[in-house]
Every structure is written in structure tokens, then in C-alpha cells.
Amino acid sequence: MKHLEIDGSFVCYDDYHLEKKKELVSFLEWDYLKQIINSFEDKIIVVLGWDGTMLRAIKEHYKKNLPFLGINFWHKWFLLNSKEVIQPNMSYVERKYPLIEVEIESNGITKKAIAVNEIDIRAGNGKMISLDIALSKRQAINIEWDGIIVCTPAGSTWYNSSLGWPILPHTLNAFVITPKAPWKPKWQTPILINDSEVIEIKNVWRRLFTEIYCDGKEFLITQDWLQTDITIKKSKDVVRMIIASEYMDIWDNKVLQEQGFQVK
């Protein structure tokens, strides 16, 4: 990912887009971009590209606690504004998006990571995985599936949706635990939980190593025969997303349009 600094604010974009997106090159060269940045009183992070670009920018910069202004230069997006609506000195709405925090203990080693969309847990070698899942140490279930994903409302538009499960409104204070090819319980549907819950997971069949991915990127692959304790919860950090006021209806309606609704 490439970074520019303009008057104290940051501009993020993927360099591999530049060969295919001449309009992105032009946008970077225009004084128009500087005008947009200077129309904000505080520093911001401008993300030019698509949702994947936004995910990478969040991972690198979320600790700065600056708002993200996404401007779309691709064909499908949920976390960016249309470039046609962004102008200097316009009004914006700030919306806070949750991050998922995962902590993994295995073989005496503890590792932590955050995700914007989902945590993906699966067994190694393409086998089925058996997991004990507890919610805030009160409720428990044992599952035998190909794996699970734990996703945010924003993340429900990605892997969760491709598995055939519902897309959640971005404003919902919830996470969803989504099964992948459930075996036991066989007809298990997605588990919708309040995002204040702490999810504790233990692998039961330790003869298989466990794979954990964050937002589609490999995070950790454990060794065979080891107990793996996984804790997933809402992070104390959030993503501050800037949305053009006149674009708010479109921003929220994209979730419904993805499920078949048409704008009248």
C-alpha cells in the first residue's frame, strides 16, 4: 500500500490499481484532493480504491484514531463513498464501526490480532473441526463443522454472505457466528449475539492443527496435538468512518440492495 501525506493528513491507495485505474492517477495529481482534505478542520485518512484498500488502511492506521474518508474507484464497495458525491466543504456524518479482537493461546505462546470483517477458524488438511464454544462463560455449544467465521455487521457482506447467510445492517450492535457446512448440530443456523459477548473457543480434536485467518489473511496455524484456546471479543478500538451526508441513504441501502431490494 502506498501512502502520501498532505498537510498532516494521510492518503492511502494500492499501487497495483494505478495501471488499471487512470482516473485514480488523475485524482492523485489534482489539487482537488488537497482541497477536500483542507476542508476538514482536523486530520483525516483518505482511502482511494475499494473495500480491500480500506481494510488494509484500517489495519495500518486504526491506532491513530483518525477518521477514514473512503472514495471508491472500483465496481463494488460497502465502506467507501462514491467519488461523484465527494466535494470540498460539504457536510459529513461520522459513524463508528467495531473491530473484532482475537487472542490465541497455543503451546505456551499468546498472539493477538484485530479484524474488520471476520475471524475464520478451520481445521487443517481440509478436515472437519470440533470446537467447544462458550459465550461469556454462561452458554456453551459443541460443534462439528468445516469451520466457523465470527463476523461484524460490516463483515457480513463478505464471506458470511457468500456462504448464503443474511447481511446485517451496519448499525446493528451484534456479531454473527456463521457455520461452514454444519454436521453436528446438522441444521445449525448462524448464531446472532450481542457484540458485548466474549466468545471462548477450544479445539476438541487436537490431532488436527487449527488454522485462523483474519479478514482473509493467514494469522496463525497451530501444531498438531496441541490445545488451542481462542478468545474473540469486540475491541476497545473502533473505526471512525466519514460518510457524505447526501450519500447516507445510498450507503445504508446498499445492504438491502445486496439482498434483492430495489430503490423506488
PyMOL commands that set and color helices and strands:
alter all, ss='L'
color gray80, all
select helices_A, chain A and resi 15-17+22-29+31-38+51-64+124-126+154-157+159-162+245-257
alter helices_A, ss='H'
color red, helices_A
select strands_A, chain A and resi 2-6+9-13+45-49+68-72+81-82+92-106+109-115+118-123+129-135+139-145+147-151+174-180+191-194+199-203+210-214+217-221+228-244
alter strands_A, ss='S'
color yellow, strands_A
deselect
rebuild
show_as cartoon
